[in-house]
């Protein structure tokens, strides 16, 4: 190798070495950001679980309401049929 290539390799090595170094402060800052993100993810998971539980409760309530509405509709139809029969009997007399 000639002197020019050795100098080039030394310069590239120095640049790579200096640019790749991270200080302890940088690492600590990165750790604190990661911790904050993990905390945020945990909070989001907790909120999602609470929302899922609330949605399930709402679905159950809606299903109960639908059942009662269907039952009331069936009673209404039965009552209407009975009144209609009574009316027809009264008209035949």
Backbone as a printed PyTorch tensor [residue, N CA C, xyz], in Angstrom:
tensor([[[   0.8380,   -1.1790,    0.0000],
         [   0.0000,    0.0000,    0.0000],
         [   0.8770,    1.2340,    0.0000]],

        [[   0.3330,    2.1960,   -0.6400],
         [   1.1110,    3.4190,   -0.6610],
         [   0.6870,    4.3480,    0.4770]],

        [[   1.3730,    5.3980,    0.6400],
         [   1.1810,    6.3260,    1.7470],
         [  -0.1870,    7.0040,    1.6530]],

        [[  -0.6480,    7.2550,    0.4520],
         [  -1.9270,    7.9370,    0.2470],
         [  -3.0830,    7.0510,    0.7200]],

        [[  -3.0250,    5.7420,    0.4260],
         [  -4.0870,    4.8270,    0.8380],
         [  -4.0950,    4.6500,    2.3540]],

        [[  -2.9340,    4.5720,    2.9550],
         [  -2.8480,    4.4350,    4.4070],
         [  -3.4550,    5.6610,    5.0750]],

        [[  -3.1580,    6.8210,    4.5680],
         [  -3.7220,    8.0560,    5.1080],
         [  -5.2400,    8.0680,    4.9420]],

        [[  -5.7090,    7.6130,    3.7920],
         [  -7.1540,    7.5590,    3.5180],
         [  -7.8590,    6.6180,    4.4920]],

        [[  -7.2730,    5.4300,    4.7080],
         [  -7.8610,    4.4690,    5.6440],
         [  -7.8640,    5.0190,    7.0670]],

        [[  -6.8130,    5.6780,    7.4480],
         [  -6.7170,    6.2600,    8.7870],
         [  -7.7750,    7.3440,    8.9640]],

        [[  -7.9610,    8.1660,    7.9460],
         [  -8.9570,    9.2300,    8.0090],
         [ -10.3740,    8.6610,    8.0780]],

        [[ -10.6770,    7.6640,    7.2570],
         [ -11.9910,    7.0210,    7.2670],
         [ -12.2180,    6.3280,    8.6060]],

        [[ -11.2220,    5.6430,    9.1120],
         [ -11.3250,    4.9670,   10.4120],
         [ -11.5930,    5.9530,   11.5370]],

        [[ -10.9110,    7.0850,   11.5020],
         [ -11.1080,    8.1000,   12.5320],
         [ -12.5230,    8.6730,   12.4670]],

        [[ -13.0190,    8.9150,   11.2650],
         [ -14.3790,    9.4490,   11.1050],
         [ -15.4220,    8.4540,   11.6050]],

        [[ -15.2350,    7.2000,   11.2450],
         [ -16.1680,    6.1590,   11.6830],
         [ -16.1080,    6.0200,   13.1980]],

        [[ -14.9270,    6.0110,   13.7380],
         [ -14.7560,    5.8650,   15.1850],
         [ -15.3680,    7.0120,   15.9530]],

        [[ -15.1850,    8.2200,   15.4810],
         [ -15.7170,    9.3870,   16.1840],
         [ -17.2280,    9.5190,   16.0170]],

        [[ -17.7330,    9.1550,   14.8730],
         [ -19.1740,    9.3160,   14.6500],
         [ -19.9790,    8.2190,   15.3310]],

        [[ -19.3630,    7.0760,   15.5980],
         [ -20.0860,    5.9510,   16.1800],
         [ -20.1150,    6.0110,   17.7010]],

        [[ -19.3570,    6.8570,   18.3110],
         [ -19.3010,    6.9230,   19.7680],
         [ -20.5370,    7.6260,   20.3090]],

        [[ -21.0730,    7.0740,   21.3610],
         [ -22.2030,    7.6970,   22.0440],
         [ -21.7820,    7.9470,   23.4830]],

        [[ -22.1400,    9.0830,   23.9920],
         [ -21.7790,    9.4020,   25.3630],
         [ -22.7520,    8.7340,   26.3170]],

        [[ -22.3630,    8.6800,   27.5610],
         [ -23.2350,    8.0990,   28.5850],
         [ -24.5250,    8.9030,   28.6940]],

        [[ -24.4150,   10.1920,   28.5210],
         [ -25.6020,   11.0500,   28.5580],
         [ -26.5750,   10.7150,   27.4390]],

        [[ -26.0350,   10.4310,   26.2610],
         [ -26.8910,   10.0450,   25.1370],
         [ -27.6090,    8.7300,   25.4210]],

        [[ -26.8810,    7.7840,   25.9730],
         [ -27.4700,    6.4880,   26.2990],
         [ -28.5470,    6.6510,   27.3770]],

        [[ -28.2550,    7.4680,   28.3950],
         [ -29.2370,    7.6970,   29.4610],
         [ -30.4840,    8.3950,   28.9270]],

        [[ -30.2870,    9.3430,   28.0370],
         [ -31.4330,   10.0360,   27.4370],
         [ -32.2660,    9.0670,   26.6200]],

        [[ -31.6120,    8.2000,   25.8890],
         [ -32.3230,    7.2040,   25.0900],
         [ -33.0800,    6.2280,   25.9910]],

        [[ -32.4500,    5.8200,   27.0800],
         [ -33.1330,    4.9230,   28.0320],
         [ -34.3630,    5.5840,   28.6260]],

        [[ -34.2580,    6.8460,   28.9730],
         [ -35.4060,    7.5340,   29.5660],
         [ -36.5340,    7.6750,   28.5460]],

        [[ -36.1910,    7.8930,   27.2850],
         [ -37.2260,    7.9540,   26.2380],
         [ -37.8940,    6.5980,   26.0510]],

        [[ -37.1040,    5.5370,   26.0900],
         [ -37.6520,    4.1920,   25.9580],
         [ -38.5730,    3.8900,   27.1450]],

        [[ -38.1480,    4.2560,   28.3400],
         [ -38.9850,    4.0450,   29.5220],
         [ -40.3000,    4.8110,   29.4140]],

        [[ -40.2220,    6.0430,   28.9350],
         [ -41.4360,    6.8450,   28.7640],
         [ -42.3620,    6.2160,   27.7270]],

        [[ -41.7910,    5.7200,   26.6440],
         [ -42.5980,    5.0590,   25.6210],
         [ -43.2410,    3.7850,   26.1520]],

        [[ -42.4850,    3.0100,   26.9290],
         [ -43.0450,    1.7900,   27.5170],
         [ -44.1830,    2.1230,   28.4670]],

        [[ -44.0320,    3.1810,   29.2240],
         [ -45.0890,    3.6230,   30.1300],
         [ -46.3250,    4.0440,   29.3420]],

        [[ -46.1040,    4.7580,   28.2510],
         [ -47.2210,    5.1680,   27.4000],
         [ -47.9340,    3.9800,   26.7720]],

        [[ -47.1790,    2.9900,   26.3590],
         [ -47.7700,    1.7850,   25.7720],
         [ -48.5970,    1.0520,   26.8240]],

        [[ -48.0780,    0.9570,   28.0350],
         [ -48.8260,    0.2910,   29.1110],
         [ -50.1310,    1.0290,   29.3980]],

        [[ -50.0810,    2.3450,   29.4200],
         [ -51.2890,    3.1290,   29.6540],
         [ -52.2890,    2.9430,   28.5100]],

        [[ -51.7880,    2.8960,   27.2900],
         [ -52.6730,    2.7050,   26.1380],
         [ -53.3300,    1.3330,   26.1790]],

        [[ -52.5760,    0.3060,   26.5770],
         [ -53.1430,   -1.0330,   26.7010],
         [ -54.2260,   -1.0610,   27.7650]],

        [[ -53.9660,   -0.3950,   28.8720],
         [ -54.9470,   -0.3480,   29.9570],
         [ -56.2100,    0.3720,   29.5010]],

        [[ -56.0460,    1.4820,   28.8160],
         [ -57.2020,    2.2250,   28.3020],
         [ -57.9840,    1.3980,   27.2870]],

        [[ -57.2750,    0.6630,   26.4440],
         [ -57.9450,   -0.1780,   25.4430],
         [ -58.7330,   -1.2960,   26.1140]],

        [[ -58.1790,   -1.8800,   27.1670],
         [ -58.8890,   -2.9400,   27.8860],
         [ -60.1440,   -2.3880,   28.5500]],

        [[ -60.0440,   -1.1990,   29.1300],
         [ -61.2130,   -0.5730,   29.7560],
         [ -62.2720,   -0.2400,   28.7100]],

        [[ -61.8410,    0.2410,   27.5680],
         [ -62.7890,    0.5540,   26.4880],
         [ -63.4600,   -0.7050,   25.9740]],

        [[ -62.7030,   -1.7900,   25.8710],
         [ -63.2670,   -3.0610,   25.4190],
         [ -64.3180,   -3.5550,   26.4060]],

        [[ -64.0350,   -3.4420,   27.7060],
         [ -64.9910,   -3.8750,   28.7290],
         [ -66.2610,   -3.0270,   28.6670]],

        [[ -66.1050,   -1.7350,   28.4900],
         [ -67.2590,   -0.8480,   28.3860],
         [ -68.0810,   -1.1710,   27.1400]],

        [[ -67.4060,   -1.4450,   26.0440],
         [ -68.1090,   -1.8030,   24.8070],
         [ -68.8640,   -3.1210,   24.9750]],

        [[ -68.2580,   -4.0800,   25.6520],
         [ -68.9390,   -5.3450,   25.8960],
         [ -70.1770,   -5.1490,   26.7580]],

        [[ -70.0730,   -4.2850,   27.7740],
         [ -71.2330,   -3.9800,   28.6110],
         [ -72.3380,   -3.3200,   27.7870]],

        [[ -71.9530,   -2.4320,   26.9010],
         [ -72.9320,   -1.7460,   26.0500],
         [ -73.6220,   -2.7330,   25.1140]],

        [[ -72.8760,   -3.6640,   24.5780],
         [ -73.4640,   -4.6770,   23.6970],
         [ -74.4480,   -5.5430,   24.4740]],

        [[ -74.0770,   -5.9370,   25.6860],
         [ -74.9780,   -6.7420,   26.5130],
         [ -76.2600,   -5.9900,   26.8280]],

        [[ -76.1400,   -4.7140,   27.1650],
         [ -77.3140,   -3.8960,   27.4560],
         [ -78.1910,   -3.7530,   26.2210]],

        [[ -77.5740,   -3.5440,   25.0800],
         [ -78.3350,   -3.4220,   23.8350],
         [ -79.0550,   -4.7190,   23.5040]],

        [[ -78.3940,   -5.8410,   23.7300],
         [ -79.0350,   -7.1360,   23.4710],
         [ -80.2210,   -7.3600,   24.3970]],

        [[ -80.0860,   -6.9760,   25.6550],
         [ -81.1950,   -7.1030,   26.5970],
         [ -82.3610,   -6.2120,   26.1700]],

        [[ -82.0510,   -5.0050,   25.7450],
         [ -83.0970,   -4.0910,   25.2890],
         [ -83.8010,   -4.6380,   24.0530]],

        [[ -83.0440,   -5.2190,   23.1490],
         [ -83.6300,   -5.8020,   21.9460],
         [ -84.5400,   -6.9710,   22.3010]],

        [[ -84.1160,   -7.8030,   23.2490],
         [ -84.9490,   -8.9180,   23.6880],
         [ -86.2710,   -8.4170,   24.2770]],

        [[ -86.1910,   -7.3980,   25.1180],
         [ -87.4080,   -6.8450,   25.7220],
         [ -88.3070,   -6.1980,   24.6720]],

        [[ -87.7060,   -5.5320,   23.7020],
         [ -88.4960,   -4.9100,   22.6380],
         [ -89.2000,   -5.9830,   21.8010]],

        [[ -88.5020,   -7.0590,   21.5060],
         [ -89.1250,   -8.1490,   20.7480],
         [ -90.2570,   -8.7940,   21.5420]],

        [[ -90.0580,   -8.9470,   22.8410],
         [ -91.0950,   -9.5100,   23.7050],
         [ -92.3140,   -8.5830,   23.7520]],

        [[ -92.0700,   -7.2890,   23.8730],
         [ -93.1670,   -6.3210,   23.9020],
         [ -93.9120,   -6.3110,   22.5660]],

        [[ -93.1890,   -6.4580,   21.4770],
         [ -93.8250,   -6.4950,   20.1550],
         [ -94.7150,   -7.7320,   20.0250]],

        [[ -94.2230,   -8.8600,   20.5090],
         [ -95.0190,  -10.0900,   20.4510],
         [ -96.2920,   -9.9460,   21.2950]],

        [[ -96.1680,   -9.3460,   22.4760],
         [ -97.3470,   -9.1080,   23.3170],
         [ -98.3290,   -8.1780,   22.6210]],

        [[ -97.8090,   -7.1640,   21.9810],
         [ -98.6680,   -6.2170,   21.2730],
         [ -99.4420,   -6.9050,   20.1570]],

        [[ -98.7650,   -7.7550,   19.4150],
         [ -99.4330,   -8.4890,   18.3310],
         [-100.5060,   -9.4160,   18.9010]],

        [[-100.2090,  -10.0920,   20.0110],
         [-101.2000,  -10.9670,   20.6510],
         [-102.4140,  -10.1730,   21.1200]],

        [[-102.1510,   -9.0330,   21.7320],
         [-103.2490,   -8.1980,   22.2170],
         [-104.0970,   -7.6850,   21.0620]],

        [[-103.4330,   -7.2620,   20.0070],
         [-104.1540,   -6.7740,   18.8310],
         [-105.0440,   -7.8800,   18.2430]],

        [[-104.5240,   -9.0900,   18.1930],
         [-105.2950,  -10.2270,   17.6750],
         [-106.5140,  -10.4900,   18.5560]],

        [[-106.3400,  -10.4470,   19.8760],
         [-107.4530,  -10.6810,   20.7990],
         [-108.5150,   -9.5980,   20.6600]],

        [[-108.0810,   -8.3480,   20.5670],
         [-109.0400,   -7.2480,   20.4180],
         [-109.7860,   -7.3840,   19.1010]],

        [[-109.0820,   -7.7550,   18.0560],
         [-109.7180,   -7.9360,   16.7540],
         [-110.7830,   -9.0480,   16.8150]],

        [[-110.4780,  -10.1550,   17.4820],
         [-111.4520,  -11.2470,   17.6260],
         [-112.6650,  -10.7890,   18.4310]],

        [[-112.4010,  -10.0370,   19.4950],
         [-113.5140,   -9.5470,   20.3210],
         [-114.4130,   -8.6080,   19.5100]],

        [[-113.7950,   -7.7710,   18.7090],
         [-114.5540,   -6.8300,   17.9020],
         [-115.4180,   -7.5930,   16.8810]],

        [[-114.8270,   -8.5850,   16.2680],
         [-115.5610,   -9.3750,   15.2680],
         [-116.7380,  -10.1110,   15.9230]],

        [[-116.5420,  -10.6430,   17.1320],
         [-117.6200,  -11.3100,   17.8390],
         [-118.7460,  -10.3420,   18.1750]],

        [[-118.3520,   -9.1450,   18.5880],
         [-119.3730,   -8.1420,   18.9300],
         [-120.1400,   -7.7120,   17.6850]],

        [[-119.4820,   -7.6730,   16.5550],
         [-120.1610,   -7.2670,   15.3170],
         [-121.1200,   -8.3660,   14.8350]],

        [[-120.8540,   -9.6160,   15.1250],
         [-121.7300,  -10.7210,   14.6880],
         [-122.9720,  -10.8390,   15.5570]],

        [[-122.9900,  -10.2770,   16.7260],
         [-124.1370,  -10.3730,   17.6130],
         [-125.2250,   -9.4430,   17.2210]]])
